Amino acid sequence: MLSGELTAAGAAAFAAGVRKRLPTHRGHLILDLTGLTAIDSAGTATLVDVWRIGKSRGFATELVGIQPAVQAELEQFRVTVELPPPAAIPGFFESLGASAWQAVTALGQFTVLAADVTIGGIQSLFIPRRMRWATYFREASLMGSQAFGIVGLITFLIGLTLAFQSAYQLRQFGAAIYVASLTAISMVREMGPLITAILVAGRSGSSITSEVATMKVGEEIDAMQVMGIPFVDFVAVPKVLAMVTMVPLLTMLADLLGILGGWIVGMVYLDIAPKPYLQKTIDALVTKDLVTGLFKSVVFAWGIALIGLYHGIGVRGGAQEVGKATTASVVSAIFFIIVADSVFSIIFYVVMA
Amino acid sequence: MSAPQPVLQVRKMIVRYGAKTILNGVDMTVNQGEIRVILGGSGSGKSTLLKGILGLTDVAGGEVTLLGQKMRGLGEKPLGALMQRIGVLFQNGALFGSLTVGENVALPMREHRRLPEGAIAELVRMKLAQVDLSHAENLYPSELSGGMRKRAGLARALALDPEVLFCDEPSAGLDPLTSAELDSLILSLRDHLKMTVVIVTHELASIEAIADSLLMVGGGKVIAEGPMQEVRSRGIVAVDEFFARKTKSMERQDTSVAELFGLKPAERGA
C-alpha cells in the first residue's frame, strides 16, 4: 500500500524498501496505489524496475487502486519491453586478432598511399604541367617560415649544450680543441637532421593532418573525387614535395646554427680562438657527413608528410576526430623518425663503414 | 512527347559497413528532366544511396548506370569524363577553404576546360549571378553564412553545365526562406536547362515544393518509388505517416507504462 507522492525525492527510499520485500519466487505482487496522489518519471521508473525484477523472477506485478492523475502519468511514459542485448565484449583472442588485422590493413592502406604519392611526385617532376606549382610554393614557404625560427633556436641551443658536455670531458685530457670536431660531426650527421625532423613533425606534419582531416570531414575530398580532381595531384604531391625540399634546407640551417653554438662555447668558455676552432671544424667534416645527414632528412621529410596525409584521410566521423588524428600523426611521425634514424645509423656506421 | 529516357538506373545496390547492412538491394530509375527526391528517416540509408551512386562508398553489390554508361569497371579516363557531366552539391557546400568563392567555381573549369582566363572569369561571374552570389566572388568560404556556402557549392556544381545535378540535404540547416529560395533555384534549373535533379532530403516543405517523383527508403530497402502524387495515393503507411508529419509507429518498439501493467485506458473527460 502506497500513499502520498512517488517522485524523484522519495523514489530512492521506495525502491530500497520495495526491493527488500519482493518475492523471490513465482507468484503475484499487488501494489495498492490507492493513496498515491502523484507520480513522476523517477517514480514510474521504480515501478517499471519492480516489474522487470518480477519478469526475471517469475512473479507478476499488478497495480490496483490507481488515481486518475497517476494513471495519466503512466500512460504518458513509454518504455521498451524487450531490452536490446548488451554490447558484446570481445574476448582476448578476438581483440588480439582484430588489432592484428587492423594493423595489417593500416599498413596496406599506408603502402598504397605512399606508392601513389611517390609515383605521382616523381611523375610531376617530369611532367611539370601536372604539378600544382602555386600550391607547392605556398606550402613550401609556409613550412619554411613556420619552422625557421624554432629550428634555428633549438639547434643553436643543442650545439651549445653538445659543446659544453664534450668540453667537460675533453678538457681533462687537454683536448678541448676536439670540441669543434665533435660538435660539428654530431650536428651534421645526427642532431641536425633528427632535431629538425622532430620539430617539423610537430609543426608541419600535424598541420598536414589537421588540414586534410578537416577537408575529409567537410566532404571536400569527396567533392574532389566527383569533380575528377585527383587528391594525390591536388593536395598530396605538393605537400610531400614541399616537405622533401624544405626539410633538407632547414637541416642545413640547423647544422650551421649548431656549429655556431659550439663555436660560441669554444670562444667564451674554452678560450679557443675563433679561427682555429673553425679550421678544426672544417678539417673534421667530410662530404659524406653532410650527404648522409641530408639524405636522412629527405627520408624523414617523406615519412612525416606521408604519415600526416595518412592520418588525415583516415578520419571517420566528426570534428572531434580531427584532433585525435593530429595527435596520432605526430606520435607516429616521431616514432618513424627515431626508428629510421636507428636503421640509418646501422647502415652508415656498420654496413657502409 | 517521346518516351522518357532513363538517366540514372540503380540495380540491386548493396552497401555494408562492417557487419551492418545499410542498403539491401535498392533499385531506382530516374528519367531525363525529372526532379527525384530520395526520402526517408534518419539512418534509413538515403545518403548512403547517394554516396553509392557517386562511387564515394564501397558498394558490396549492384550496378549503377549513369547517362547510359555502367559505372562499375569504368576506367579512370571515361569515369572522369562521365563525372564532368554531373554536378554534386554536398551538404555543407564542401568548398575548398584555401580558395575564394570565385576560385572554387573556377576550379573545375580550369581543370577540365581549356579556356582563356578571361572567359573563365566571365563564366565564374555568370555562375555566381545564377545563384545570386555575385558580391561574394572574392570572399573565402569561412566568411560566408551557411546558406551562402550552399549557394556557392551549387554554383561550383553547375560550373561545367551538368546534365544531372545531385544534392545532398540541400535544405538542412537553412532557415525556411533561404531553403525556399534554393528550391525555386533548383526548379528553374530544371525548367530552363532541362537538368535532371536527384535530391536527398527529409524536408517536407521542400519535397512538396519541388518533387516530381519520390523514392522512399527505409531499413535499407525501397518502400515506394514513382511519381509524387501516385506514390502518395497508394496508401502506403510509411509514406502517409511521413507526409502527415507523424513519427513512424511501424518502427516503434516501446509501450506505455500503463499498457505494461495491463491498465485499461482511463476514460477521458470524466
HADDOCK unambig.tbl for C-alpha pairs under 7 A between the chains (distance, minus, plus):
assign (segid A and resid 62 and name CA) (segid B and resid 261 and name CA) 6.36 0.50 0.50
assign (segid A and resid 63 and name CA) (segid B and resid 261 and name CA) 6.88 0.50 0.50
assign (segid A and resid 71 and name CA) (segid B and resid 258 and name CA) 6.92 0.50 0.50
assign (segid A and resid 74 and name CA) (segid B and resid 256 and name CA) 6.84 0.50 0.50
assign (segid A and resid 74 and name CA) (segid B and resid 257 and name CA) 5.12 0.50 0.50
assign (segid A and resid 74 and name CA) (segid B and resid 258 and name CA) 4.86 0.50 0.50
assign (segid A and resid 75 and name CA) (segid B and resid 256 and name CA) 5.32 0.50 0.50
assign (segid A and resid 75 and name CA) (segid B and resid 257 and name CA) 5.93 0.50 0.50
assign (segid A and resid 75 and name CA) (segid B and resid 258 and name CA) 4.91 0.50 0.50
assign (segid A and resid 76 and name CA) (segid B and resid 256 and name CA) 6.57 0.50 0.50
assign (segid A and resid 77 and name CA) (segid B and resid 256 and name CA) 5.59 0.50 0.50
assign (segid A and resid 77 and name CA) (segid B and resid 257 and name CA) 5.90 0.50 0.50
assign (segid A and resid 78 and name CA) (segid B and resid 254 and name CA) 6.07 0.50 0.50
assign (segid A and resid 78 and name CA) (segid B and resid 255 and name CA) 5.24 0.50 0.50
assign (segid A and resid 78 and name CA) (segid B and resid 256 and name CA) 4.06 0.50 0.50
assign (segid A and resid 78 and name CA) (segid B and resid 257 and name CA) 5.62 0.50 0.50
assign (segid A and resid 79 and name CA) (segid B and resid 254 and name CA) 5.22 0.50 0.50
assign (segid A and resid 79 and name CA) (segid B and resid 255 and name CA) 5.60 0.50 0.50
assign (segid A and resid 79 and name CA) (segid B and resid 256 and name CA) 6.14 0.50 0.50
assign (segid A and resid 79 and name CA) (segid B and resid 257 and name CA) 6.39 0.50 0.50
assign (segid A and resid 80 and name CA) (segid B and resid 253 and name CA) 6.29 0.50 0.50
assign (segid A and resid 80 and name CA) (segid B and resid 254 and name CA) 4.23 0.50 0.50
assign (segid A and resid 80 and name CA) (segid B and resid 255 and name CA) 6.31 0.50 0.50
assign (segid A and resid 81 and name CA) (segid B and resid 254 and name CA) 6.42 0.50 0.50
assign (segid A and resid 218 and name CA) (segid B and resid 94 and name CA) 5.58 0.50 0.50
assign (segid A and resid 219 and name CA) (segid B and resid 94 and name CA) 5.37 0.50 0.50
assign (segid A and resid 220 and name CA) (segid B and resid 94 and name CA) 4.75 0.50 0.50
assign (segid A and resid 220 and name CA) (segid B and resid 95 and name CA) 6.43 0.50 0.50
assign (segid A and resid 220 and name CA) (segid B and resid 96 and name CA) 6.40 0.50 0.50
assign (segid A and resid 222 and name CA) (segid B and resid 56 and name CA) 6.55 0.50 0.50
assign (segid A and resid 223 and name CA) (segid B and resid 94 and name CA) 6.51 0.50 0.50
assign (segid A and resid 226 and name CA) (segid B and resid 83 and name CA) 5.90 0.50 0.50
assign (segid A and resid 227 and name CA) (segid B and resid 83 and name CA) 6.31 0.50 0.50
assign (segid A and resid 227 and name CA) (segid B and resid 84 and name CA) 6.47 0.50 0.50
assign (segid A and resid 227 and name CA) (segid B and resid 108 and name CA) 6.52 0.50 0.50
assign (segid A and resid 228 and name CA) (segid B and resid 80 and name CA) 5.22 0.50 0.50
assign (segid A and resid 228 and name CA) (segid B and resid 83 and name CA) 6.42 0.50 0.50
